[in-house]
């Protein structure tokens, strides 16, 4: 299945909006021990890659990425 750049962007925006709201909710209930090192990719980027991987016909993530 081929996805257009517009569709990929739409998926990313939806995931990013979800992650922003999810982070707000989690931060209200967290104990405050946040990691000191910032990750190179944010959660919405990782989740979008995983969603796109499942749309494809790849056997593993190495072939996809």
N, C-alpha and C positions, 0 to 999 in steps of 0.2 A: 504494500500500500504506500503510495507516494503522498506526502503531505506538503502543501505549499508553505512558503515562508510566512504568509499571512496566518495560516492555521497554526503553525508552530508558535508564532508570536501570540496569538489568541490563547493558546494553551498556557504559555508562560505567564501571561497577564493574570489569568484565572488562578493559577497556582500561586503566584506572587501575592495576590490579594488574600487568598486563603492563609498563606504563611504569615502575613502581617497580622491578621486577626487572631490566628492561633498563637503567635508569639505574645500578643497583648494578654490573652487569656492565661497562658502559661506563666507569664511574669507576675500576674496577680497572685498565683498560688505557689510560686517557687520559694525556696529557702534563701536564695540570694547567692549561692556559690556558683558564680558564672566562670566559664573557662577564660583564662588570661590570654590565650593565643587565638587570634581571629582565623577562622578557616579561609582557604583561598576561594572557595565557592560558597555561595549562600544556599540555604535550604531549597529555595524555589528553583534554582538552577539544577540542583541534583535531582529533585523530584521530577522536573520537566524532562531531563535526560532519561530517567527511568520510565516515564510514561511513553516517550518516543521509542525507546527500546522495545517495549511490549507491543507497539504498533507494527514493528518490523518483523521480518522472518529470520532473525538472527539466532544462532545456536547459543551464543554467549555474548557477554558485554564487550569482550575484547574485539570481536569481529564488528560489532556495532560502532564502537568508539574509535 
